[in-house]
Amino acid sequence: MRQTIAFVIAGFLLSGLAACNTVQGVGRDIESVGRAGDRAM
């Protein structure tokens, strides 16, 4: 469980570093992080 949370947090940090240009792009990044977390479980 802790590993999954760490992956999600890392995903948010990386998406923030990527500096998305649009709100829609941020939404896609958040979705992809969620999907990655689901696959990790």
C-alpha positions in Angstrom: 0.0 0.0 0.0 2.8 2.4 0.9 4.5 1.7 -2.4 1.3 2.6 -4.3 1.0 5.8 -2.5 4.6 6.6 -3.2 4.0 6.0 -6.9 1.0 8.3 -7.0 2.9 11.0 -5.2 5.8 10.6 -7.6 3.5 10.8 -10.5 2.0 14.0 -9.3 5.4 15.5 -8.8 6.6 14.4 -12.2 3.4 15.8 -13.9 4.0 19.1 -12.1 7.6 19.2 -13.3 6.4 18.5 -16.9 4.6 21.9 -16.6 1.5 21.1 -18.7 0.4 24.0 -20.9 -3.4 23.5 -20.5 -5.9 22.4 -17.9 -6.9 19.5 -20.2 -3.3 18.3 -20.2 -3.2 18.3 -16.4 -6.4 16.2 -16.4 -4.8 13.7 -18.7 -1.7 13.5 -16.5 -3.8 12.9 -13.4 -5.8 10.2 -15.2 -2.6 8.4 -16.3 -1.3 8.5 -12.8 -4.5 6.9 -11.5 -4.3 4.2 -14.2 -0.7 3.5 -13.2 -1.7 3.2 -9.6 -4.5 0.7 -10.5 -2.0 -1.4 -12.5 0.4 -1.4 -9.6 -2.2 -3.0 -7.3 
